[in-house]
């Protein structure tokens, strides 16, 4: 299952200068781990972010954001952002920064 390589390049540009990140292939897409914890990724053409339950509740009110569900069971604290929600670099950066802020609070693996 292919993933949006253009979005992957945009994410890589945001993340490449930051310490603690590692890129991995996963769920038929690509993901970036921060200190061993999944932080952001791409599933098909959707951005996946790990933002925690509190931020997710707020983020789900946005038009292009929904709970992460690629298996039929939504994952708590994770969001999927439709391509329309990250067309602007400022929107992509905002979603990535939200994920980094949450995942930075998790214990390193």
C-alpha positions as CSV (number, residue, x, y, z in Angstrom):
1,X,0.0,0.0,0.0
2,X,1.7,3.2,-1.1
3,X,2.0,6.3,1.1
4,X,2.2,10.0,0.1
5,X,5.9,10.5,-0.6
6,X,5.5,14.2,-1.0
7,X,4.1,14.4,2.5
8,X,7.0,12.2,3.7
9,X,9.5,14.6,2.3
10,X,7.8,17.5,4.0
11,X,7.8,15.7,7.3
12,X,11.4,14.7,6.9
13,X,12.3,18.4,6.3
14,X,10.6,19.3,9.6
15,X,12.1,16.5,11.6
16,X,15.7,16.1,10.1
17,X,17.3,18.8,12.4
18,X,15.8,17.4,15.6
19,X,17.5,15.0,17.9
20,X,16.0,11.7,19.0
21,X,14.1,10.9,15.8
22,X,14.3,7.7,13.8
23,X,12.4,6.9,10.7
24,X,10.7,3.4,10.3
25,X,8.4,1.7,7.9
26,X,5.2,0.7,9.6
27,X,1.5,0.0,9.0
28,X,2.0,0.1,5.2
29,X,3.4,3.6,5.5
30,X,6.2,5.4,7.3
31,X,6.6,6.7,10.8
32,X,9.0,8.7,12.9
33,X,9.9,7.6,16.4
34,X,10.9,10.1,19.0
35,X,13.1,8.6,21.7
36,X,11.7,5.2,20.8
37,X,8.0,6.3,20.9
38,X,5.9,6.7,17.8
39,X,5.3,10.4,17.2
40,X,4.1,11.1,13.6
41,X,3.6,9.1,10.4
42,X,1.8,8.7,7.2
43,X,-0.9,6.1,6.3
44,X,-1.8,6.4,2.6
45,X,-2.1,10.2,2.3
46,X,-3.2,10.9,5.9
47,X,-0.9,12.4,8.5
48,X,-0.9,10.4,11.7
49,X,-0.1,12.1,15.0
50,X,0.3,11.0,18.6
51,X,-1.1,13.8,20.6
52,X,-2.6,12.4,23.8
53,X,-6.2,12.2,24.7
54,X,-6.6,15.8,26.0
55,X,-5.3,17.3,22.8
56,X,-7.1,14.8,20.6
57,X,-10.5,15.8,22.1
58,X,-9.8,19.4,21.0
59,X,-8.2,18.5,17.7
60,X,-11.2,16.3,16.6
61,X,-13.3,19.5,16.4
62,X,-11.2,20.5,13.4
63,X,-12.8,19.7,10.0
64,X,-10.0,17.5,8.6
65,X,-9.0,15.6,11.8
66,X,-10.5,12.4,13.0
67,X,-9.5,9.6,15.5
68,X,-6.8,7.3,14.1
69,X,-8.5,4.1,13.0
70,X,-6.9,1.9,10.4
71,X,-8.0,-1.4,11.9
72,X,-11.6,-0.8,12.9
73,X,-10.8,0.1,16.5
74,X,-9.9,3.8,17.1
75,X,-6.6,4.4,19.0
76,X,-7.0,6.8,22.0
77,X,-4.7,9.8,21.9
78,X,-4.0,9.5,18.1
79,X,-5.3,11.5,15.3
80,X,-5.4,11.3,11.5
81,X,-5.3,14.5,9.5
82,X,-6.7,14.4,5.9
83,X,-4.6,15.8,3.1
84,X,-6.7,18.9,3.0
85,X,-5.7,19.6,6.6
86,X,-1.9,19.8,5.9
87,X,-1.8,21.5,2.5
88,X,-0.2,24.6,4.1
89,X,3.3,24.1,5.7
90,X,2.0,26.1,8.8
91,X,-0.8,23.5,9.3
92,X,1.6,20.6,9.0
93,X,4.1,22.2,11.4
94,X,1.3,22.8,13.9
95,X,0.2,19.2,13.9
96,X,3.8,18.0,14.1
97,X,4.6,20.3,17.0
98,X,1.6,19.1,18.9
99,X,2.8,15.5,18.5
100,X,6.3,16.4,19.5
101,X,5.1,18.2,22.6
102,X,3.1,15.2,23.7
103,X,5.6,12.5,22.8
104,X,8.4,14.4,24.5
105,X,6.6,13.9,27.8
106,X,6.8,10.1,27.5
107,X,9.6,7.9,28.9
108,X,12.3,7.1,26.5
109,X,12.4,3.5,25.2
